[in-house]
Amino acid sequence: MNSLPVIVVGAGPVGLTSALALRAQGLPVVVLEAASAGRLRPGSRAIFYHRQTMQLWEDIRAGLGWEIANAGLVWSTKRTFWGETQVYERTYPFPPPGVMPASTNLGQVDAEKILFRHCTEAGVQFAWDQEVTDAKTSPEGVIVKTSSGKEWHSKYLVGTDGGRSVVRKQVGIELEGPRIEDAFVIVDVAEDVDDPIRPERLYYYEHPAVEKRNVLLVPFRNGIRADIQLRRGDDPKHFSDPEGVKRWLVRVLPEKYGDRVTWVSTYQFLQVVAKSFTDEHRRVVLAGEAAHLFAPFGARGLNSGVPDAIAAATGITQALNAANPQQAAAAIQEAADRRRDAALYNRNASNLALEHMRAHDWRTRLKRKASVMIAKYGSRAGSYLDSAPFGPRAAARQASDGIY
């Protein structure tokens, strides 16, 4: 068959973003997806989208960033507690008309629906039930085989097929990094739209109602996410089976939410980054969770995957327009290296957040306790307690180059 300019593997939010970014460059795009058309994903997964992410969406597709911003819930207040004592509170002013909010909160399923509609309107082609079983690269391009028996040829490929990426494995790229032993249970509950709770982010160190375990509560459009950090020795099933979830959930949220659970997942997080974001022939570019997996604190997953996708599209466009193979390979390598640098930064930031939350080191425990005492007299220590579970943002770095 004739070779396509580019194929995207995976129709999640990073794959959809890749497709839109390629279409914005005027390239025809085919997205291969293992699932059937109209498939439903359980749970909300990503819920928090930063302004930089929404602006990147807006840049590649006029109206897209604003649509997601307006579809989500914008909360302006965040509060942090040590036990029952509030140690920090901040309320941000809402942005003036025409200014993108600092963030919005929307279930990934709903964000994907918006992205998919924009893809179809932009002329992106989808091939469903195309689970990739093999992918091989050469100096001339990529050959992909799928479970349907079909063979696809392309000059370039963007691999966005998630943490268990077949593309990554088939082209021989390994993930590097540790698995975190501590477990977290993450629960989504449906909001009571007739009587919702106050829309604010709450973080509890040593929540007194759950035997001093850390708890995070984040509202999003039509829902609330509740995270509980388990202790070493805890049986995750005791906190994640239906009765177990309800047992702790009604202690940190009003009782009515015990019967409104929509999704439960137990995580032991990987902190891994692909050894390379491109293959030996510079024909594949990895993006999103195919390239890196982080703990979700600080929202560094999808908010990093979106600039991955756009960098991949830019590199592939430059490669297709290059004067010679050497220039083409250099364009792919530059895009891959830039986003890998970003991923390494994000992993380090996520590691710092996890170290703070887990507090296995006596120095961290001492600093946390001292900050609680000092927070009674000033906001600076409280600000540290509020921000440390989410890691540093390094505001001096450009979003497109690797804050997220």
Phi, psi and omega per residue, in radians:
M1 nan 2.789 3.109
N2 -1.165 2.544 -3.133
S3 -1.401 2.290 3.057
L4 -1.393 2.713 3.082
P5 -1.102 -0.769 -3.066
V6 -2.727 2.491 3.040
I7 -2.096 2.475 2.985
V8 -1.920 2.269 3.103
V9 -1.848 2.023 3.139
G10 1.936 2.167 -3.094
A11 -1.895 0.586 2.961
G12 -1.381 -3.001 -3.069
P13 -1.113 -0.567 3.122
V14 -1.287 -0.685 3.073
G15 -1.123 -0.726 3.107
L16 -1.130 -0.684 3.087
T17 -1.133 -0.725 3.092
S18 -1.004 -0.797 -3.125
A19 -1.081 -0.761 3.133
L20 -1.156 -0.675 3.124
A21 -1.145 -0.659 3.090
L22 -1.200 -0.702 3.089
R23 -1.132 -0.599 3.102
A24 -1.117 -0.424 3.071
Q25 -1.538 0.033 3.110
G26 1.486 0.238 -3.090
L27 -1.655 2.467 2.987
P28 -1.233 2.503 -3.037
V29 -2.350 2.374 2.954
V30 -2.079 2.265 3.095
V31 -1.856 2.139 3.067
L32 -1.652 2.226 -3.128
E33 -2.259 2.307 -3.107
A34 -1.178 -0.583 -3.080
A35 -1.433 3.003 3.114
S36 -1.440 2.799 3.085
A37 -1.039 2.417 3.110
G38 1.393 0.203 -3.109
R39 -1.081 2.559 3.125
L40 -1.875 2.347 3.082
R41 -1.768 2.371 3.097
P42 -1.302 2.632 3.020
G43 1.324 3.042 -3.074
S44 -1.727 -0.332 -3.108
R45 0.887 -2.146 3.105
A46 -1.114 2.434 3.095
I47 -2.304 -0.281 -2.949
F48 -2.019 2.085 -3.100
Y49 -2.079 2.157 -3.119
H50 -1.359 2.805 3.112
R51 -0.981 -0.716 -3.127
Q52 -1.036 -0.690 3.138
T53 -1.157 -0.815 3.140
M54 -1.106 -0.626 3.118
Q55 -1.194 -0.657 3.067
L56 -1.086 -0.734 3.071
W57 -1.061 -0.738 -3.141
E58 -1.111 -0.645 -3.115
D59 -1.147 -0.612 -3.091
I60 -1.587 -0.257 -3.106
R61 -2.721 1.807 -3.069
A62 -0.959 2.228 3.123
G63 1.664 -0.338 -3.065
L64 -1.181 -0.863 -3.126
G65 -1.052 -0.739 3.136
W66 -1.185 -0.625 3.129
E67 -1.114 -0.752 3.113
I68 -1.195 -0.697 3.101
A69 -1.010 -0.791 -3.091
N70 -1.319 -0.453 3.131
A71 -1.297 -0.474 -3.093
G72 -1.487 3.046 3.073
L73 -1.681 2.224 3.092
V74 -1.819 1.878 3.045
W75 -1.724 2.559 -3.022
S76 -2.013 -0.133 -3.091
T77 -2.033 2.387 3.021
K78 -2.284 2.446 -3.125
R79 -2.353 2.520 3.134
T80 -2.219 2.428 -3.089
F81 -2.191 2.600 2.879
W82 -1.970 1.852 -2.967
G83 1.115 -2.180 3.127
E84 -1.601 -0.102 -3.039
T85 -1.631 2.180 3.065
Q86 -1.313 2.237 -3.124
V87 -1.947 -0.159 -3.135
Y88 -2.838 2.481 3.008
E89 -2.612 2.423 3.044
R90 -2.563 2.357 3.053
T91 -2.069 2.177 -3.131
Y92 -1.609 2.504 3.051
P93 -1.207 2.538 3.061
F94 -1.206 2.519 -3.099
P95 -1.182 2.676 3.077
P96 -1.195 2.847 3.125
P97 -0.957 2.395 3.120
G98 1.540 -0.047 3.112
V99 -1.892 2.233 -3.128
M100 -1.086 2.376 3.099
P101 -1.127 2.772 3.139
A102 -1.095 -0.496 3.109
S103 -2.858 2.867 2.975
T104 -2.457 2.749 -3.046
N105 -2.191 2.004 -3.032
L106 -2.612 2.359 3.100
G107 -1.006 2.476 -3.093
Q108 -1.034 -0.610 3.117
V109 -1.000 -0.751 -3.133
D110 -1.252 -0.658 3.083
A111 -1.111 -0.694 3.121
E112 -1.092 -0.664 3.119
K113 -1.056 -0.722 3.128
I114 -1.173 -0.803 3.135
L115 -1.074 -0.733 -3.121
F116 -1.117 -0.734 3.127
R117 -1.088 -0.732 3.113
H118 -1.140 -0.620 3.092
C119 -1.096 -0.812 -3.126
T120 -1.125 -0.676 3.113
E121 -1.174 -0.505 -3.131
A122 -1.481 -0.073 3.098
G123 1.586 0.294 3.065
V124 -1.224 2.372 3.093
Q125 -1.691 2.460 3.134
F126 -2.080 2.415 3.031
A127 -2.105 1.891 -3.056
W128 -1.560 2.882 -3.130
D129 0.979 0.707 -3.101
Q130 -2.106 1.169 3.101
E131 -1.212 2.151 -3.101
V132 -1.269 2.253 3.089
T133 -1.952 -0.353 -3.113
D134 -2.717 2.505 3.067
A135 -2.549 2.189 -3.140
K136 -2.266 2.459 3.132
T137 -2.020 2.756 3.080
S138 -2.587 3.047 3.081
P139 -1.053 -0.317 -3.101
E140 -1.639 -0.364 -3.093
G141 2.784 -2.686 -3.032
V142 -2.247 2.442 2.994
I143 -2.105 2.186 -3.113
V144 -2.066 2.321 3.029
K145 -1.965 2.504 -3.116
T146 -2.138 2.908 -3.084
S147 -1.120 -0.308 3.108
S148 -1.351 -0.132 -3.093
G149 1.614 -0.001 -3.104
K150 -1.491 2.623 3.102
E151 -2.074 2.293 -3.100
W152 -2.070 2.369 3.116
H153 -2.050 2.369 3.079
S154 -2.614 2.796 3.082
K155 -1.326 -0.650 -3.133
Y156 -2.430 2.817 -3.131
L157 -2.517 2.399 3.012
V158 -1.850 2.060 -3.133
G159 -1.605 1.890 3.132
T160 -2.224 0.671 -3.023
D161 -1.682 0.536 2.906
G162 1.423 -3.091 -3.034
G163 -1.077 -0.490 3.104
R164 -1.715 0.547 -3.016
S165 -0.793 2.065 3.034
V166 -1.238 -0.655 3.125
V167 -1.018 -0.860 -3.121
R168 -1.025 -0.787 -3.123
K169 -1.158 -0.708 -3.070
Q170 -1.197 -0.518 3.128
V171 -1.636 0.126 2.959
G172 1.395 0.534 3.129
I173 -1.813 2.257 -3.110
E174 -1.745 2.701 2.992
L175 -1.598 2.502 3.138
E176 -2.173 2.310 3.101
G177 2.443 2.997 -3.024
P178 -1.635 2.879 2.893
R179 -1.733 2.354 3.132
I180 -1.477 2.227 -3.045
E181 -1.217 -0.620 -3.084
D182 -1.111 2.494 -3.113
A183 -1.879 2.591 3.077
F184 -2.244 2.472 3.000
V185 -1.901 2.210 -3.098
I186 -2.030 2.244 -3.042
V187 -2.248 2.361 2.965
D188 -1.873 2.389 3.071
V189 -2.200 2.585 3.093
A190 -1.330 2.338 3.102
E191 -1.265 2.622 2.996
D192 -1.512 1.712 -3.014
V193 -1.136 -0.374 3.116
D194 -1.458 -0.369 -3.133
D195 -2.589 1.174 -3.065
P196 -1.322 2.761 3.028
I197 -1.338 2.912 3.125
R198 -1.086 2.287 -3.083
P199 -1.360 1.580 3.130
E200 -2.589 2.631 3.093
R201 -1.546 2.271 -3.113
L202 -2.140 2.291 3.027
Y203 -2.166 2.270 -3.135
Y204 -2.048 2.096 2.842
Y205 -1.440 2.289 3.043
E206 0.903 1.027 -3.140
H207 -1.026 2.171 -3.038
P208 -1.170 -0.407 -3.084
A209 -1.417 -0.219 -3.129
V210 -2.201 0.752 3.053
E211 0.963 0.780 3.023
K212 1.094 0.584 2.969
R213 -1.564 2.652 3.132
N214 -1.343 2.473 -3.094
V215 -2.388 2.383 3.057
L216 -2.099 2.302 3.103
L217 -2.163 2.136 -3.105
V218 -2.294 2.091 3.070
P219 -1.406 2.537 2.982
F220 -2.408 3.054 -3.054
R221 -0.989 2.058 3.111
N222 1.150 0.361 3.140
G223 -2.852 3.027 3.060
I224 -2.377 2.381 3.030
R225 -1.809 2.290 3.105
A226 -2.134 2.151 3.101
D227 -1.996 2.343 3.013
I228 -2.144 2.307 -3.141
Q229 -1.597 2.057 -3.118
L230 -1.409 2.756 3.078
R231 -1.583 2.782 3.005
R232 -1.094 2.300 -3.084
G233 1.731 -0.293 3.062
D234 -1.187 2.492 3.016
D235 -1.536 1.940 -3.099
P236 -0.950 -0.579 -3.132
K237 -1.098 -0.523 3.138
H238 -1.137 -0.393 -3.119
F239 -1.886 -0.176 -3.021
S240 -2.040 -0.253 3.079
D241 -1.320 2.869 -3.008
P242 -0.891 -0.802 -3.137
E243 -1.247 -0.658 -3.141
G244 -1.130 -0.754 3.105
V245 -1.029 -0.857 -3.097
K246 -1.085 -0.617 -3.082
R247 -1.039 -0.799 -3.111
W248 -1.584 -0.477 -3.076
L249 -1.111 -0.724 -3.095
V250 -1.291 -0.096 3.057
R251 -1.572 -0.307 -3.119
V252 -1.998 -0.198 3.062
L253 -2.329 2.825 3.061
P254 -0.948 2.614 -2.986
E255 -0.993 -0.551 -3.085
K256 -1.041 -0.441 -3.085
Y257 -1.330 -0.207 3.096
G258 -1.085 -0.441 -3.140
D259 -1.836 0.273 -3.086
R260 -2.100 0.383 -3.112
V261 -1.232 2.298 3.132
T262 -1.989 -0.320 -3.066
W263 -2.849 2.416 3.099
V264 -2.374 2.392 3.083
S265 -2.571 2.495 3.069
T266 -1.892 2.294 -3.073
Y267 -2.154 2.409 2.757
Q268 -2.078 1.902 -2.860
F269 -1.325 2.467 2.917
L270 -1.565 2.508 3.055
Q271 -2.126 1.294 -2.952
V272 -2.209 2.635 3.102
V273 -2.358 2.413 3.113
A274 -1.078 2.476 -3.135
K275 -1.054 -0.554 3.041
S276 -2.546 2.600 3.086
F277 -1.661 0.082 3.074
T278 -2.502 2.818 -3.092
D279 -1.506 3.112 -3.069
E280 -1.129 -0.446 -3.118
H281 -1.710 0.034 3.126
R282 1.028 0.793 3.129
R283 -2.030 -0.287 3.122
V284 -2.063 2.409 3.003
V285 -2.149 2.220 3.113
L286 -1.572 2.573 -3.140
A287 -2.568 2.682 3.106
G288 1.152 -2.536 -3.054
E289 -1.231 -0.213 2.970
A290 -1.177 -0.384 -3.077
A291 -1.875 -0.438 -3.077
H292 -2.812 2.583 3.077
L293 -2.333 2.181 3.137
F294 -2.213 2.774 2.895
A295 -1.059 2.579 -2.977
P296 -1.335 -0.145 -3.042
F297 -1.227 2.128 -2.982
G298 1.741 -0.065 3.072
A299 0.938 0.905 -3.073
R300 -1.709 0.095 -3.120
G301 -1.406 -1.454 -3.136
L302 -1.100 -0.603 3.129
N303 -1.173 -0.283 2.977
S304 -1.640 -0.556 -3.127
G305 -1.145 -0.588 -3.132
V306 -1.127 -0.884 3.053
P307 -1.138 -0.481 2.996
D308 -0.981 -0.872 -3.067
A309 -1.073 -0.742 -3.099
I310 -1.242 -0.654 3.070
A311 -1.111 -0.699 3.111
A312 -1.079 -0.785 -3.138
A313 -1.103 -0.702 3.127
T314 -1.146 -0.779 3.139
G315 -1.108 -0.726 -3.137
I316 -1.171 -0.694 3.101
T317 -1.075 -0.780 3.114
Q318 -1.110 -0.668 -3.137
A319 -1.153 -0.731 3.137
L320 -1.136 -0.481 -3.123
N321 -1.716 0.079 -3.068
A322 -1.202 2.681 -3.104
A323 -1.335 -0.388 -3.110
N324 -2.733 2.916 -3.103
P325 -1.044 -0.566 -3.125
Q326 -1.166 -0.748 3.098
Q327 -1.145 -0.661 3.123
A328 -1.095 -0.820 3.137
A329 -1.100 -0.661 -3.137
A330 -1.140 -0.633 3.127
A331 -1.142 -0.741 3.110
I332 -1.156 -0.765 -3.109
Q333 -1.107 -0.704 -3.130
E334 -1.111 -0.754 3.120
A335 -1.119 -0.761 -3.129
A336 -1.137 -0.760 -3.115
D337 -1.165 -0.700 -3.124
R338 -1.088 -0.737 -3.119
R339 -1.356 -0.485 3.050
R340 -1.188 -0.690 3.055
D341 -1.012 -0.729 3.106
A342 -1.094 -0.730 -3.130
A343 -1.129 -0.694 3.118
L344 -1.136 -0.697 3.053
Y345 -1.076 -0.806 -3.115
N346 -1.114 -0.687 3.100
R347 -1.096 -0.731 3.129
N348 -1.095 -0.758 3.110
A349 -1.094 -0.718 3.121
S350 -1.165 -0.653 3.078
N351 -1.072 -0.715 3.126
L352 -1.096 -0.711 3.107
A353 -1.109 -0.771 -3.140
L354 -1.139 -0.703 3.106
E355 -1.055 -0.693 3.119
H356 -1.151 -0.782 -3.094
M357 -1.205 -0.710 -3.086
R358 -1.335 -0.574 3.047
A359 0.922 0.790 3.109
H360 -1.359 -0.378 -3.113
D361 -1.617 2.401 -3.077
W362 -1.107 -0.515 3.135
R363 -1.162 -0.709 3.103
T364 -1.130 -0.753 3.129
R365 -1.078 -0.735 3.139
L366 -1.129 -0.753 -3.138
K367 -1.123 -0.699 3.115
R368 -1.104 -0.821 -3.119
K369 -1.103 -0.740 3.123
A370 -1.105 -0.675 3.139
S371 -1.131 -0.603 3.099
V372 -1.097 -0.758 -3.140
M373 -1.150 -0.768 -3.094
I374 -1.223 -0.524 -3.100
A375 -1.073 -0.335 3.100
K376 -1.184 -0.373 -3.028
Y377 -1.981 -0.140 3.137
G378 -2.942 2.804 -3.010
S379 -1.490 -0.261 -3.035
R380 -1.125 -0.786 3.106
A381 -1.149 -0.655 3.090
G382 -1.110 -0.649 3.105
S383 -1.098 -0.689 3.077
Y384 -1.062 -0.832 3.141
L385 -1.085 -0.580 -3.135
D386 -1.280 -0.720 -3.011
S387 -1.575 -0.488 -3.027
A388 -1.013 -0.630 3.115
P389 -1.148 -0.133 -3.092
F390 -1.990 -0.043 3.059
G391 1.424 2.849 3.139
P392 -1.252 2.638 3.120
R393 -1.767 -0.350 -3.135
A394 0.881 1.117 -3.007
A395 -1.054 -0.314 -3.125
A396 -1.243 -0.304 -3.123
R397 -1.519 2.633 3.130
Q398 -1.352 2.455 -3.127
A399 -1.030 -0.714 -3.104
S400 -1.204 -0.329 -3.116
D401 -1.778 -0.037 2.982
G402 2.417 0.296 2.963
I403 -1.066 -0.757 3.139
Y404 -2.209 nan nan
